[in-house]
Amino acid sequence: MLLLIFGPPAITVALVARRPELVYPWALWGGRMWLRLSGARVSVRGLEHLDPRRPYVFIANHCSFLDTATLFCFVGRRVGLIAKKELLKVPILGYGMGFVNILAIDRSNRERALRTVKAATDRLKAGVSFGVFAEGTRARPRQLLPFKKGGFYMAVEAQVPVVPVAIRNTDALMGKGTGTARPGTIEMVVLPPVETKGLKTDEDVKRLTERTRALVAAELGVKP
């Protein structure tokens, strides 16, 4: 209902004014309102680790639909996202994603996936932060899947820090396999940034991926 009521007017105004950035405040408000209507409150720790003048790649775990709005709305800055290509099929949302730097990635097609990563990297270099759910799909409760490396290659190529983000309790509020929401508090912990300056090789990216996953796993209390 939020998309149907507020999406078309916001997109239309942005198109007429030729100012796509006008959609962002509406997207931010919509994400926060959706979480609120789902009964979710969000508690955030660790924003003091971030430099407001620097872009980052935020690497988060993923076990619920609620994670996306949480990361998008509560990292304290404008942030784009790397999202599944299936979201392009969602009416209004799929069309509006490009207005707020949400890029759809087709992991079944390597060439298309690389083009998406390249586009995101170019925006990173221009100062746009990105959020990436590195597991690539939603995990089951108390599970942390292996991290895919696309977001880490972005960070290394743009020479911007990686920020590990641990999101708790979204699986209990709206877990994988259910569309039913329960009221409660989402905890998002923003860990200190991991620098990428000087990293270049595939082995560097591998170590960065493993280190970031280990930090998220330790914060969540699951096996790395």
Secondary structure, 3 states (H helix, E strand, C coil): CHHHHHHHHHHHHHHHHCCHHHHHHHHHHHHHHHHHHCCEEEEEECHHHCCCCCCCEEEECCCECHHHHHHHHHCCCCEEEEEEHHHHHCCCHHHHHHHHCEEEECCCCHHHHHHHHHHHHHHHHCCCEEEEECCCCCCCCCCCCCCCCHHHHHHHHHCCCEEEEEEECHHHHHECCCCCCCCEEEEEEECCCECCCCCCCHHHHHHHHHHHHHHHHHHHCCCC
